[in-house]
Amino acid sequence: MLSETPFLTAEWRRLILLTYAVDAALLEEHLPQGLTLDTLHGRTYVSLVAFDFEKTKLRGVPVPFHTDFPEINLRFYVRQGSKRGVVFIKELVPKFWIAELANRIYNEPYAVADMYSTYDLNDLNELEVFHEIIDTNGVKHTLRFFAEPTPVLPPPDSSETFFKEQEWGFGVNHQGELTTYRVKHPEWRIHPLTRGFQFLWDFGSLYGEKWAFLNNQIPYNILLAEGSEVSVSPNEKA
């Protein structure tokens, strides 16, 4: 049963998604029982997602020094009947207690990393969004996007809508049972890219050698969503 009382409310802003088509066999070990892999045009995908948490509250209460921070995660796309959603392979944040709470209580695959993000309008009147992360091996990874400052709403049948509009999240608890949570937000507009992006990233260093091949892959889809206020209902057994 899923409670409709939000566990978490926040603003998720400036969501960068780099999405790659991958072999379904790579995802099987991460797929909880009771779910199936979701597909688009007959393929399965993983997305690198970088964004900013702002005005974060747990059960309606802001936690001092833990309200504004970046997150970078690697996720893939699944179904439970008619519910479309995501499963996370790894979620990186710079806040120890955010990761500790997510791991201990909800068994979410969070880890702490040295990371930060910035955004601004540059001299070319572009929205410039930047993320940097230093992993446990001391390797620096950077991501910089250049986009139009005014967002637009993509068509409902577009790839952009498929990847950014995911209402459900799935995982497993410490007993290995399937859990589910609901993420509510208005439909997100996207910022069209101008000069594209700069990307210095080592997937193998961050996520394990099985993902190193993505270093040489061209993303299937690239987008920057503006984001919005969000609410996340508590994670319970499905």
DAPE-V154027 format. One record per pair of residues at least 24 apart in sequence whose C-alpha atoms are under 8 Angstrom apart, sorted by the first residue. I is the first residue (numbers start at 1). GAP is how many residues later the second one is. If there is no record, write none. Layout:
# DAPE-V154027
I	GAP
I	GAP
This chain:
# DAPE-V154027
1	235
1	236
1	237
2	178
2	179
2	231
2	232
2	233
2	234
2	235
2	236
3	230
3	231
3	233
4	229
4	230
5	228
5	229
6	53
6	225
6	226
6	227
6	228
7	51
7	52
7	53
7	224
7	225
7	226
7	227
8	48
8	49
8	50
8	51
8	52
8	223
8	224
8	225
8	226
9	46
9	47
9	48
9	49
9	50
9	51
9	220
9	221
9	222
9	223
10	43
10	44
10	45
10	46
10	47
10	219
10	220
10	221
11	41
11	42
11	43
11	44
11	45
11	216
11	217
11	218
11	219
12	39
12	40
12	41
12	42
12	215
12	216
12	217
12	218
13	38
13	39
13	40
13	41
13	212
13	213
13	214
13	215
14	37
14	38
14	115
14	210
14	211
14	212
14	213
15	34
15	35
15	36
15	37
15	209
15	210
15	211
15	212
16	32
16	33
16	34
16	35
16	206
16	207
16	208
16	209
17	30
17	31
17	32
17	33
17	147
17	204
17	205
17	206
17	207
18	29
18	30
18	31
18	201
18	202
18	203
18	204
18	205
19	26
19	27
19	28
19	29
19	200
19	201
19	202
19	203
20	25
20	26
20	27
20	194
20	197
20	198
20	199
20	200
20	201
21	24
21	25
21	198
21	199
22	24
27	49
30	57
30	59
31	56
32	138
32	139
32	140
32	146
33	145
34	46
34	144
35	43
35	44
35	45
36	42
36	43
36	44
37	40
37	41
37	42
38	39
38	40
38	41
38	46
39	38
39	39
40	119
44	32
44	33
45	31
45	32
46	28
46	29
46	30
46	31
47	27
47	28
47	29
48	24
48	25
48	26
48	27
49	24
49	25
49	26
50	81
52	65
66	29
66	32
69	24
69	25
69	26
69	47
70	24
70	45
70	46
70	47
83	84
83	85
84	82
84	83
84	84
85	81
85	82
85	83
85	84
85	85
86	80
86	82
86	83
86	84
87	82
87	83
87	84
88	83
90	117
106	67
106	68
106	129
107	64
107	65
107	66
107	67
108	63
108	64
121	28
125	24
126	68
135	70
135	71
137	68
139	66
140	61
141	58
141	59
141	60
141	61
142	56
142	57
142	58
142	59
143	54
143	55
143	56
143	57
143	58
144	53
144	54
144	55
145	48
145	51
145	52
145	53
146	47
146	48
146	49
146	50
146	51
147	44
147	45
147	46
147	47
147	48
147	49
147	77
148	43
148	44
148	45
148	46
149	42
150	41
151	38
151	39
151	40
151	41
151	74
151	75
152	37
152	38
152	39
152	40
153	35
153	36
153	37
154	35
154	36
159	62
160	61
160	63
164	24
164	61
173	64
177	60
178	59
178	60
179	56
179	57
179	58
179	59
180	55
180	56
180	57
180	58
181	51
181	52
181	53
181	54
181	55
182	50
182	51
182	52
183	47
183	48
183	49
183	50
184	46
184	47
184	48
185	43
185	44
185	45
185	46
186	42
188	37
188	38
188	39
188	40
189	36
189	37
189	38
190	33
190	34
190	35
190	36
191	32
191	33
191	34
191	35
192	31
192	32
193	30
193	31
